Amino acid sequence: MPIFTDQLKRKVTISESPKRIISLVPSQTELLVDLGLGDRIVGVTKFCVHPEGFKEKKQIIGGTKNFHFDKIDQLKPDLIIGNKEENYQEGIEKLAEKYPVWMSDIFDLSDAMEMMLGIGEITGRSEAAQQLVDMIQKDMDYVPKKKGTSVYLIWKDPIMVAGKNTFIDDMLDRAGYENLVSASRYPELSLKELTEMNADFLLLSSEPYPFKQKHLDEFSAILPDSTIQLVDGEIFSWYGSRLKYFKNYISKI
């Protein structure tokens, strides 16, 4: 039986080309569909919103942090695809006792490209995955105009931001923003700390917290010297095939 290595350096053994796939990560669900594997997907999370209407045709197995194991067992998957950050260790370990589980671990664009090729390999879609990676890489060779310093908010109460050692940080740089947050991962900031950073741009992401116009107005009053922008969180944080929209999006903001 073929043995594959995932991004956590785990060995994943499958008996044949998988025909009953469960995806535990929204961006990777979209990737699987774009690789032509939509008909093989039997289960997704409630957050798998792309392609539009796709999850309504599949079994919802819970969220990314809480799996319905009974529903997963009923689906009898021959491959489950997850992610270290978006899923939870206890649930993944429980699933791995029964099923082949391939895990991604994404910190930057190169990790995302490696993930796409790895999923293409384990699902028998290597050629399609390579074509997608080549297309995205060509777009990423584009050098954007430098926009200025930034802080990227992912949550409001408490204020949480994207720091170093995250995929978002890499995407901010590629979009022309200089991330002022020097701490790793997703630290909390007080309003005073945020104000003192005096960023050129305060970016309010559409996810996971759904920042809206009212939040933009609120922060504009607090930070009159900063440009406050609502940005598409999927563009900055989804590390699958949605990256093919990145260049066009950042050229307009």
C-alpha atoms as one frame of an Amber mdcrd trajectory, in Angstrom:
protein
   0.000   0.000   0.000   1.292   3.477  -0.844   2.647   5.580   2.036   2.566
   9.375   1.996   4.110  11.937   4.338   2.009  14.875   5.481   3.236  18.292
   6.652   3.524  17.107  10.251   5.966  14.452   8.980   3.415  11.741   9.770
   3.216   8.658   7.591  -0.220   8.198   6.013  -1.053   4.865   4.400  -3.971
   4.430   2.017  -4.947   1.264   0.187  -5.979   2.896  -3.088  -6.932   6.219
  -4.646  -9.345   7.685  -2.067 -12.998   7.773  -3.065 -14.637   8.877   0.195
 -12.889  12.030   1.407 -13.758  14.174   4.409 -12.337  17.696   4.533 -12.043
  19.388   7.918 -10.792  22.743   6.601 -12.735  25.248   4.443  -9.825  26.373
   2.254  -8.804  22.782   1.590 -12.383  21.820   0.722 -12.347  24.465  -1.987
  -8.965  23.180  -3.153 -10.247  19.609  -3.454 -13.163  20.787  -5.569 -10.858
  22.819  -7.798  -8.701  19.724  -8.263 -11.758  17.931  -9.641 -12.506  15.888
  -6.532 -15.899  17.295  -5.587 -17.698  14.042  -6.308 -15.357  12.161  -3.955
 -15.972  14.447  -0.985 -18.550  12.932   1.356 -18.191  15.181   4.409 -17.279
  18.799   5.183 -17.514  21.259   8.071 -20.250  23.850   8.511 -17.663  26.517
   7.666 -16.877  25.102   4.202 -18.691  27.886   2.353 -16.902  27.565  -0.988
 -17.859  26.655  -3.614 -21.217  28.295  -2.965 -23.897  25.708  -2.247 -21.430
  22.826  -2.084 -21.800  22.007   1.609 -25.580  21.707   1.197 -24.948  18.651
  -0.964 -22.640  16.964   1.545 -22.826  15.624   5.094 -21.896  18.279   7.663
 -19.621  16.640  10.241 -19.549  19.569  12.680 -17.121  22.475  12.891 -13.368
  22.675  12.603 -12.963  22.414  16.387 -15.750  19.957  17.198 -16.314  16.837
  15.117 -19.410  14.642  15.146 -17.640  11.304  15.255 -20.833   9.320  14.755
 -21.496  11.079  11.446 -17.903  10.553  10.357 -18.147   6.834  11.164 -21.328
   6.561   9.089 -19.511   8.071   6.090 -16.730   5.441   6.233 -14.031   7.788
   4.853 -10.913   6.408   3.209  -9.117   9.752   3.627  -9.549  12.684   5.999
  -7.749  15.962   5.340  -7.141  18.464   8.158  -4.864  21.217   9.402  -2.881
  21.554  12.622  -3.975  25.100  13.440  -7.595  24.973  12.340  -8.469  21.587
  13.855  -7.956  20.292  17.379  -5.360  17.737  18.388  -7.608  15.473  20.466
 -10.126  15.111  17.655  -7.486  14.467  15.007  -5.772  11.839  17.146  -9.089
  10.068  17.692  -9.815  10.035  13.953  -6.291   8.849  13.130  -6.899   5.708
  15.201  -9.469   4.607  12.610  -8.796   6.402   9.346  -5.962   7.763   7.179
  -5.613  11.431   8.190  -3.401  13.766   6.132  -2.522  16.994   7.956  -1.282
  20.323   6.638   0.753  22.860   8.626   0.893  26.288   6.996   3.047  29.273
   7.930   3.789  30.863   4.563   3.230  30.607   0.831   5.807  27.869   0.325
   3.970  25.704   2.868   0.712  26.343   1.021   2.259  25.307  -2.289   3.696
  22.172  -0.686   0.275  21.364   0.765  -1.427  21.653  -2.633   1.106  19.351
  -4.234   0.847  16.896  -1.340  -2.929  16.713  -1.556  -2.661  16.368  -5.316
  -0.294  13.438  -4.850  -2.360  11.515  -2.292  -5.577  11.968  -4.287  -4.140
  11.152  -7.712  -4.420  14.759  -8.938  -0.744  15.668  -9.126  -0.929  17.193
 -12.600  -3.870  19.437 -11.712  -2.174  20.478  -8.469   1.055  21.360 -10.287
  -0.839  23.473 -12.811  -2.585  25.340  -9.985   0.673  25.928  -8.116   2.381
  27.197 -11.274  -0.468  29.641 -11.916  -0.436  30.963  -8.353   3.359  31.253
  -8.297   3.281  33.340 -11.455   0.854  35.739  -9.768   2.950  35.847  -6.609
   5.981  36.982  -8.592   4.090  40.259  -8.967   5.675  42.971  -6.812   2.959
  45.175  -5.250   3.322  48.859  -4.495   4.431  49.406  -0.905   1.402  50.646
   1.017   2.780  51.322   4.503   2.726  49.940   8.038  -0.265  47.915   9.180
  -1.995  46.030  11.959  -4.371  43.241  10.944  -7.259  42.534  13.340  -8.843
  39.084  13.509 -10.981  39.648  16.650 -12.529  42.531  18.529 -13.267  41.714
  22.188 -10.509  41.142  23.064  -8.558  42.760  20.259  -6.511  40.042  18.587
  -4.117  40.565  15.714  -2.084  38.558  13.233   1.575  38.509  14.233   4.742
  36.944  12.907   5.038  33.268  12.037   1.579  33.225  10.444   0.325  32.790
   6.909  -1.453  36.144   7.181   1.848  37.877   7.948   3.367  36.456   4.766
   0.354  37.557   2.732   0.458  41.068   4.211   4.047  41.399   3.055   3.135
  40.154  -0.412   0.294  42.689  -0.523   2.679  45.549   0.238   1.927  46.031
   3.944   4.546  46.072   6.721   3.118  44.224   9.705   3.946  46.183  12.886
   3.089  43.283  15.185   6.392  41.717  16.220   4.930  39.052  18.523   4.387
  35.552  17.175   1.066  34.048  16.137  -2.130  35.838  17.316  -1.466  38.065
  20.339  -3.997  40.202  22.183  -3.549  43.975  22.227  -5.051  46.580  24.500
  -6.665  49.563  22.825  -3.825  51.694  24.231  -1.194  49.406  22.674  -3.022
  49.498  19.354  -3.213  53.282  19.414   0.466  53.657  20.282   1.501  51.559
  17.286   0.289  54.411  15.053  -0.053  52.183  11.982  -0.641  53.688   8.556
  -3.346  51.078   8.011  -5.649  49.229  10.388  -7.007  46.233   8.515 -10.299
  44.770   9.768 -10.708  41.224   8.507 -14.049  39.737   7.493 -13.171  36.558
   9.401 -13.024  34.956  11.875 -14.600  38.050  13.463 -17.077  39.621  11.021
 -15.899  43.216  11.063 -18.405  45.585   9.417 -18.797  49.256   8.529 -19.842
  50.110  12.102 -16.496  48.803  13.367 -14.668  50.798  10.723 -16.462  53.930
  11.921 -15.639  53.098  15.541 -11.922  52.630  14.923 -11.788  55.686  12.652
 -12.839  57.820  15.624 -10.205  56.210  17.845  -7.373  56.252  15.280  -7.909
  59.409  13.203  -4.388  59.308  11.748  -4.725  55.738  10.421  -6.516  54.544
   7.310  -9.077  51.947   8.400  -9.902  49.280   5.826 -12.303  46.366   5.735
 -10.491  43.494   4.003 -11.470  40.060   2.735 -10.189  37.615   5.336 -10.408
  34.717   2.898  -7.910  36.409   0.594  -5.370  36.849   3.393  -5.878  33.609
   5.336  -7.180  30.892   2.989  -4.124  28.970   1.833  -5.715  26.808  -0.860
  -6.825  27.544  -4.398  -8.387  30.867  -3.287  -4.848  32.216  -3.649  -5.531
  32.486  -7.369  -7.639  35.580  -6.553  -4.956  37.257  -4.439  -3.178  39.359
  -7.079  -6.374  40.798  -8.516  -7.717  41.659  -5.061  -4.639  43.407  -3.706
  -4.285  45.433  -6.886  -7.620  47.082  -6.058  -7.148  47.916  -2.369
